[in-house]
Amino acid sequence: MLRESRSVTRHNVSAGELALPACTIHLVAVQVPLSSIRRGRIHTFEVRGRPIIVFWARDRLVVASEICPHIGGPLGEARLEDDGCALRCPWHGYKYDTASGAVLENPNERFVQKRLQTAYASYRPAQPTFKLNLLPFEIKDGMVCL
């Protein structure tokens, strides 16, 4: 599978590093200026020791775990599709709905169907039970509070 080559924006910030107004005193680990989240790009942050991604999906912001729920691929290197409403993992090509986290496309279905020339040609794999791990956030005073 060919992958688009592009740079990945990684941000290593810790609580209090950005001296800006607090959103929720006990829960906020990182605050990021909303204006710094560019459309069409996946931004990667580390929050409380865990990698997360932040990006735009049309007119809404999405915050999710950077770890693909399939086998742990780096979603910071994923491809945004459908104006950010879908995210495709760079390792195995699973496509996720960025509003619900549901799997939109299982790449194994195409693979299996192209290779089955037997009585099992009508086989359809079960729908995956894993989902993209969407995370809570809030926007306050022009800051994304993670």
N, C-alpha and C positions, 0 to 999 in steps of 0.2 A: 504494500500500500504506500503510495507517495504521500508525503506530508509537506505542507506549506512551511517554508523556513521563515521564521520571523523572530524578533526579539521578544522576550518575556519581561514584563516589568515586575520586579520583586522589591517589596518594601519590607525592611526589617526595622520595625518600630516597637517601642515598648511603652507601657502605661506611663503617662506623664511626659513623654518625649516631645509631644506636640503641646505646647503651653496654650491651651484653648479652653473655653468654658466647658465644664462637665455636663454630661447628658444625664446620667443616672449614677450618682455618686458611687454606689457599691458594685455595680455591674459592669461599668465601662472599663474595658481593658485598653482599647485603642480608639483614638478619634482621628478621622481623616477628613480633610476639607472635601466637600462634595464636588467642588469645582475641579479637583485634581483627578477625578474618575472620568477618564476619557471614553467616549462612545466607541464601540467597535473593538475594544481592547479589554483583555482580562488582566486585572491587577491582583497580585498575590501579596498577602500579608501573613504575619505570624501573630496569632492572638492567644495568649495564655499557653504558649508552646505548641499550638496547633496551626497548621497551614490552612489558610482560607483564601477564597477568591471573591472578588467583587467586580461586577460589570453591569452595564446597562442592557436591559431587554426592552426595546422600544422606549416607553416612557416610565419604566419602573426600574429601580435598582434591585439587583440580586446579590445576595451574600450566601455562599455555600462552602462546604468543606472542599479543599483542593484535592482530596483523595477520592478517586473514582470508586464507587461502591462495588464495582465488578471485581477487579483484582488490584486495586490500589494505584492505578495510573495517575500521572500528574496532570490534573485538570487545569493548572496554570498554563499548560502548553496545548490545551484543547482548542478546537475551532468553534467560534460562534457562528450559528446559522440562523436563518429566518429572523434577521435583525435582533439577534440576541435571545430570541424566544426558545432557542434550542442550542444545546451544547454537545459537541461530539468529542469523545475521549480519543486522545492520540494513540493509545496503545491498541485497542481492539475495535474501536469504531462504534461503541454504543452511543446512541443519541438520546439525550435526556430533555424533557420538557422543563424549562427553567421556572415555570410558575408552580408546578405541582411536584416536580422531581421524578415523575414517572418516566419509564423507558419508552421512548417513541419508536425506536428502531433497534432491533436485535440483529447485528450483522451476521450472526450464525444462520439465520433463516435463509438468507440469500446463498450463503456458502453451501449449506446442506442441500438446498433445492437444485442448485446447479450440478451437483455431483451425484444425486440419487438417480439411478437408472434401473431401479428394482421395483418390486411390489410395494416398497415403502415410500415411493415417490410422493405420496400425499402426506407424509409425516410433517408435522408442524411442532417445533419445540415449544415447551410450556413458556408462558409469559414470565419473564424474570420477576422475582419477588422483591428485589432490591430497588432502591430509589436514590436519586441524588439527594445528599444531605443538605437541605436548605436551612440556613441559620437566621435567628432573629437579629434585628438591628433597629435602630431608630435614627431619624434625621432631626437634628435640633440645632438651631442657629447656624445653618449652613455646614454642619459637621455630620459625618456619618459616624455613629457611635457603635462600635463593634464589641 
